[in-house]
Amino acid sequence: MPHVEPLDRADLPQYEDRFKLIEGAMGFVPTSLLTMARIPALFEAFSGLAFTVNTLGLVEPELFQLVAHVASRAAGCQYCQAHTAAHAIHGGADPAKLEAVWEFETDDRFSAAERAALRLARDAAQVPNQTTKAHFDELAPHFSESQILQLVACISLFGFLNRWNDTMATTLEEAPAAFAQAHLGKSGWELGKHA
């Protein structure tokens, strides 16, 4: 049960155009946004930042979602793990690759570029942060500075979402919950407080 109840989408007609865009991209409207909407300035600021980070288009969408997923898993946020996994598949990612993402260091499905990006996501999401200059040296042959900035922006955006959703015990929506139970349960994912 969430610590603060989200608003009803029907009570937020001023955001309906934005909700339709989000639903088109993700397949659902995240409950977290309906909670943030209790403070319109917070909703506006967060959704603007999220839109910008998600639509820069500098990093391949599949890798972007895998980075978000690994960062969320490293931070321990079950809610965001379900979202990023479902969104990755909704965007065309290979389910088997997603299920193997935590073995990115040794799994042949992951390129050297993907390994460098996922290593950054894993290590940057830990507390305390575990990134070093070596992470950026490994990224440099594969990504431009702008792409590296989008990767860090993705990790940072999900840092906020991981804290928000774990702290608020945000209720996970049906579609990502079902997806996570089917595809992430083998690696220890549980609905927990997000039921």
C-alpha angles and dihedrals in degrees: 000000000000119000090227119030116238119235121253114262088228089062092057105062090149089069099042095107089052092046090053091053091049092047090051092053099040105022092240142036112257115242088223090069091052088055094046089051088073083080105042094197090054092048091048094047095044096044090049092052093044092049091050096047093045097047104042087104094207096117124050109263094236092053091044091057093043089053090050090048096049091046090050092047092049088051091048097237108152092185094057093041089059092046096048093045094049092044092050091054092042085056094051105267119153109258092214091054090049091051089051096045095108088059091054092126093065108015113107092219090075122079125216089257092052091047091053092049094045092046088054090049094049095047098040092052094057123096111258094033111250101198121125137176087271090069091058093043088056092048096048099077091052107034138043119236089257091053090049089052090053090050091052090044089053092050091046094048090053090046087064092044093047091054093042097050097040092047094045094042086227113204110247116233120245100250099051091040091055091045093050093048090052099043109021103037092088090061094051103272114154132179091227116153092358093075 
